[in-house]
C-alpha cells in the first residue's frame, strides 16, 4: 500500500470517528429521577415509559400494557389524551405528579360516582378531574369455585398464602384532553399491578349516536365522548351474531373463560389481558369455546 493510500485511509477513519462521536453526543442521556422526583431525563410520553408497553397502534388509537411489580416505580411520563383502563391485576399504588409530593394529585371532578355498594370509587392510574367512575363487573356470574386465585390484589376468597381473588375494574380518565399531566406510579402493595389501556388521540366522537346505530344491542356500561364500553357475556357454546361497529373497537378479556373472535383476523381469548382489534365497519363474531361462562368487553374508540 502506498503512503498516499495510507494517509487517505487514516484520514477517512478519523472523519468517521468524528461523525460517530458527534452522533453519540446527540443521543439522549437517560437519567432516572432521584428519590425526591427530580432530575429525570428525558420526560417521555406514556407509550414510551418502560412500564407502559405499547402493544398495538392504529392511527390515533393505541393499546398499552401497564405492569408494575411490587415495590417498583415507573418513570415520569406524560398523559395528553383520554385513556380507558381495564385493571386485570390489582395492588396498592400511589402517584406523584411532577413537582409535587406523593399523593398530592388532582381531585376527581364532578360526575365521579360510587361503585356498587355506595363506597367511594378509588382513583385509577392517575385519575383526575373528569375521570369516569371505576365500574366493577356486574355480579351476575356464579361465585367461582375454590381453586387457584387469579393474579390480583384485595378481594378475599383465596386460599391461605395466595393472592386474593380479584374482579377486574373498568375506569377511564378523560381529563387529560384538557389538562395533560406528568406523573409516576409506585406499587406499594404485595402483588403485581397490571392494567390494559386504550388511548384515544382524537377529539372524540358524536355522543348522540345511539348504541343501535353504533352496532351494539345492549346498554353501555360506561360511556363518554371518547369511549363506550359494552360487555359480552356468553354461555359455553354460545356466540354473538356477526356484527360490525361504526367506530373501531378493542376487545379485552374481562372476567375469564375461553373464546375466539373471528373476522378478517381471528383473536383467541384464554387469559385476562388478551385483546383483539377491529376497525370500523369490519364484521366479526365472538364465540365461547370453553366450558365456563365467557365475559369480555368491547371498547368503542369514538371519533368523528
C-alpha positions in Angstrom: 0.0 0.0 0.0 1.4 3.4 -0.9 1.9 6.2 1.6 -0.8 8.3 -0.1 -3.3 5.4 0.3 -2.4 5.0 3.9 -2.8 8.7 4.5 -6.2 8.7 2.8 -7.5 5.7 4.8 -6.2 7.2 8.1 -7.9 10.5 7.3 -11.2 8.7 6.4 -11.1 6.7 9.6 -10.6 10.0 11.6 -13.6 11.6 9.8 -15.8 8.5 10.5 -14.7 8.5 14.2 -15.5 12.2 14.5 -19.0 11.7 12.9 -19.7 8.7 15.3 -18.6 10.8 18.3 -20.8 13.7 17.2 -23.8 11.4 16.8 -23.1 9.8 20.1 -23.0 13.2 21.7 -26.5 13.9 20.3 -28.1 10.8 21.8 -30.4 11.5 24.8 -28.9 10.9 28.2 -31.2 8.6 30.2 -31.3 9.7 33.8 -33.9 8.4 36.3 -35.4 10.7 38.9 -33.9 10.9 42.3 -35.9 9.9 45.4 -37.5 13.3 45.5 -38.7 13.1 41.9 -36.1 15.5 40.4 -33.6 15.2 37.6 -35.2 12.7 35.2 -34.1 12.9 31.5 -36.0 12.7 29.3 -39.7 13.1 30.2 -41.4 10.7 27.8 -45.0 10.2 26.6 -46.9 7.4 28.3 -46.4 4.9 25.5 -42.6 5.2 25.8 -42.4 4.7 29.5 -40.9 1.2 30.1 -43.7 0.0 32.4 -46.4 1.1 29.8 -45.5 -1.3 26.9 -47.3 -0.4 23.7 -48.9 -3.5 22.2 -50.6 -2.0 19.2 -51.3 1.2 17.3 -53.8 2.0 14.6 -53.6 5.7 13.7 -54.7 7.7 16.8 -55.6 4.5 18.8 -53.0 2.8 21.0 -53.2 -0.2 23.3 -50.8 -0.3 26.2 -50.0 -2.9 28.9 -49.1 -1.3 32.2 -47.3 -3.6 34.6 -45.6 -2.5 37.8 -44.2 -5.3 40.1 -44.4 -4.9 43.9 -42.1 -2.2 45.2 -41.3 -0.9 41.7 -41.9 2.7 40.4 -42.4 3.9 36.9 -40.5 6.8 35.3 -42.3 10.1 35.0 -44.4 10.1 31.9 -47.0 12.4 30.3 -50.6 11.8 29.5 -52.1 14.1 26.9 -55.1 12.1 25.6 -58.1 10.3 27.2 -57.4 6.7 28.3 -59.6 3.8 29.2 -58.2 1.1 31.6 -59.2 -2.5 32.4 -57.4 -3.4 35.5 -56.7 -7.2 35.5 -54.3 -7.4 38.5 -54.6 -5.1 41.4 -52.3 -3.9 44.2 -52.0 -0.7 46.3 -50.4 2.1 44.3 -49.6 5.8 44.8 -48.9 8.5 42.3 -46.7 11.6 42.2 -47.2 14.5 39.9 -44.0 16.0 38.7 -43.0 18.8 41.0 -45.4 17.8 43.8 -45.4 15.4 46.8 -46.5 11.8 46.6 -50.3 11.6 46.7 -50.9 15.3 46.0 -52.8 14.6 42.8 -55.6 16.3 41.1 -59.0 15.9 42.7 -61.6 13.9 40.8 -64.2 16.1 39.1 -67.9 16.2 39.2 -69.5 13.1 37.8 -67.3 10.6 39.6 -69.8 8.1 41.1 -69.6 5.5 43.8 -69.3 1.9 42.7 -71.8 -0.8 43.7 -72.5 -0.7 47.5 -72.0 3.0 47.8 -68.3 3.0 48.7 -66.2 5.8 47.2 -64.5 4.9 43.9 -60.7 4.7 44.2 -58.8 6.6 41.7 -57.2 4.6 38.9 -53.7 5.2 37.4 -53.5 9.0 37.7 -57.3 9.6 37.7 -58.0 13.3 37.6 -60.9 15.7 37.2 -63.4 14.4 34.8 -62.4 10.8 35.2 -65.1 8.3 34.9 -66.1 6.2 37.9 -64.5 2.9 38.4 -67.0 0.2 37.5 -66.9 -3.3 38.9 -68.3 -6.1 36.7 -71.9 -7.0 37.4 -72.4 -9.7 40.0 -74.4 -12.0 37.6 -71.8 -14.8 37.2 -71.9 -17.5 39.9 -69.2 -17.4 42.5 -66.0 -19.0 41.4 -65.3 -22.5 42.9 -62.4 -22.9 45.2 -59.1 -23.2 43.4 -56.0 -21.2 42.3 -56.5 -17.5 42.6 -56.1 -15.1 39.7 -53.4 -12.5 39.7 -54.7 -9.6 41.8 -54.9 -7.7 45.0 -57.6 -7.0 47.5 -60.7 -9.1 47.2 -60.7 -12.1 49.5 -61.8 -15.6 48.9 -58.4 -17.1 48.1 -56.5 -19.9 49.7 -54.2 -19.0 52.6 -50.9 -17.7 51.4 -52.1 -16.9 47.8 -53.1 -13.7 46.2 -56.7 -12.7 47.0 -59.3 -13.2 44.2 -59.8 -10.1 42.2 -62.6 -8.9 39.9 -61.3 -6.5 37.1 -62.3 -2.9 37.1 -63.2 -0.6 34.2 -62.1 3.0 34.5 -61.3 6.0 32.3 -59.7 9.4 32.6 -60.8 11.9 30.0 -59.4 14.9 31.9 -56.1 14.6 30.1 -57.7 16.1 27.0 -58.0 19.4 28.8 -55.2 19.2 31.4 -52.3 16.9 30.4 -50.4 15.6 33.4 -46.9 14.2 34.0 -46.6 11.7 36.9 -45.1 8.5 38.0 -46.7 5.5 39.8 -45.4 3.3 42.5 -46.7 -0.1 43.5 -46.7 -0.1 47.3 -48.6 -3.3 47.7 -47.8 -7.0 47.7 -49.0 -8.0 44.2 -48.5 -7.2 40.6 -50.4 -4.1 39.4 -51.5 -4.6 35.8 -53.9 -2.7 33.5 -54.6 -2.8 29.8 -55.0 0.8 28.5 -56.7 2.1 25.3 -55.7 5.6 24.3 -57.8 7.8 22.0 -55.8 10.6 20.5 -58.7 12.3 18.8 -61.2 15.0 19.8 -63.8 12.3 20.4 -67.0 11.3 18.7 -70.6 12.3 18.4 -72.3 11.4 21.7 -75.8 11.5 20.0 -75.1 8.2 18.1 -77.2 5.5 19.7 -76.0 2.1 20.7 -78.0 0.5 17.9 -76.6 2.9 15.3 -73.1 2.1 16.6 -73.6 -1.6 16.2 -74.5 -2.6 19.8 -77.6 -4.4 21.0 -77.4 -3.6 24.8 -76.8 -0.6 27.0 -73.3 0.6 27.6 -71.7 0.0 31.0 -69.6 3.2 30.5 -69.9 6.0 28.0 -68.4 9.4 27.3 -67.2 11.4 24.3 -64.1 9.2 23.7 -65.1 5.6 24.8 -68.2 3.5 25.0 -67.9 0.1 26.7 -70.2 -2.9 26.2 -70.0 -6.3 27.9 -70.3 -9.5 26.0 -71.3 -12.5 28.2 -71.7 -15.9 26.6 -72.5 -19.3 27.9 -70.5 -22.4 26.7 -71.1 -22.9 23.0 -72.9 -19.6 22.6 -71.8 -17.0 20.1 -72.8 -13.5 19.0 -74.4 -12.8 15.6 -71.9 -11.4 13.0 -71.8 -7.7 13.6 -69.9 -4.5 12.9 -69.4 -1.2 14.6 -69.4 2.4 13.4 -66.1 3.1 15.3 -63.0 1.0 15.9 -63.4 -1.4 18.8 -60.8 -3.1 21.1 -61.8 -6.4 22.7 -60.5 -7.2 26.1 -61.0 -10.4 28.1 -62.5 -9.4 31.4 -63.9 -11.9 33.9 -62.4 -15.1 32.2 -63.3 -18.1 30.1 -62.1 -19.2 26.7 -63.3 -17.8 23.4 -62.4 -16.6 19.9 -63.4 -13.6 17.9 -63.5 -14.4 14.1 -63.3 -11.9 11.3 -60.7 -10.9 8.8 -58.3 -11.6 11.7 -59.0 -14.1 14.5 -58.2 -13.4 18.1 -58.1 -16.1 20.9 -59.1 -15.3 24.5 -57.7 -17.6 27.2 -56.2 -15.4 29.9 -57.2 -12.0 31.3 -55.4 -9.2 29.5 -55.7 -10.7 26.0 -57.0 -8.4 23.4 -58.3 -8.0 19.8 -59.0 -5.1 17.4 -61.4 -4.5 14.6 -61.6 -1.3 12.6 -64.9 0.5 11.9 -67.2 -1.5 9.6 -65.3 -4.8 10.0 -67.7 -7.7 10.6 -66.8 -10.2 13.3 -68.4 -12.6 15.8 -67.4 -13.8 19.2 -67.8 -17.4 20.4 -67.4 -19.1 23.7 -65.2 -22.1 23.0 -64.7 -23.1 26.7 -66.7 -24.9 29.3 -67.5 -21.9 31.6 -69.0 -18.5 31.1 -67.1 -16.1 28.9 -67.1 -12.4 29.6 -65.2 -9.8 27.6 -65.7 -6.2 26.8 -65.9 -4.3 23.5 -64.4 -0.8 23.9 -65.7 1.6 21.2 -63.0 4.2 20.5 -65.1 7.0 19.3 -64.1 9.6 16.7 -65.8 11.9 14.2 
